[in-house]
Amino acid sequence: MTLERVQILLDPEQRKILRQIARRQGKSVSEITRQAISLGLTAVQREDMYTRRTIALEKAKKLRDSMPLLDIDVIKDVKEMREERNIDLFNRH
């Protein structure tokens, strides 16, 4: 795994918690920070996906609401089409 150097600013409480966890687990603060970022990114990605889906659903709802309602009786239309087909088939013979 290739790592890149970055610089971040932490508040003193965050730095303290990272040092305590690193000491207890026998790891470096950098390793604990990377682990925390990975866990946090998973949550952020999940939230981002939820937000994008919510926005898409809101847009779809607005589009649907802007469309006029069609007064269609599908059953009646299908019956008429079948009747026309039956008449056409009957007239062929």
Residue, then its C-alpha position, 0 to 999 in steps of 0.5 A: m500500500t502506497l501512502e501519501r503524506v497529508q497535514i491535518l489540524l486536530d483539536p486537542e481532544q481529538r489528538k489526546i484520544l488518538r494518542q490514548i488509543a494508539r498507546r493502548q493498542g500498541k500502534s502509531v497515532s498515524e495508523i489509528t488516524r488512518q483507521a479512523i478515517s477509513l471508518g469515517l469515510t465508510a459512513v460518509q460514503r453511505e450518507d452521500m449515497y443516501t443524500r444522492r438517492t433522496i435528491a433523485l427521488e425528490k426530482a422524480k416526484k417533482l417531475r411526476d407531480s408536474m405531469p398531467l394525469l391521464d384519464i385512461d381505462v386500460i381494461k376498456d381499451v384492451k377489450e376494444m383492441r381485442e374486439e377489433r382484432n377479433i373482427d379483423l380475424f373473422n373478416r379474413h376468413 
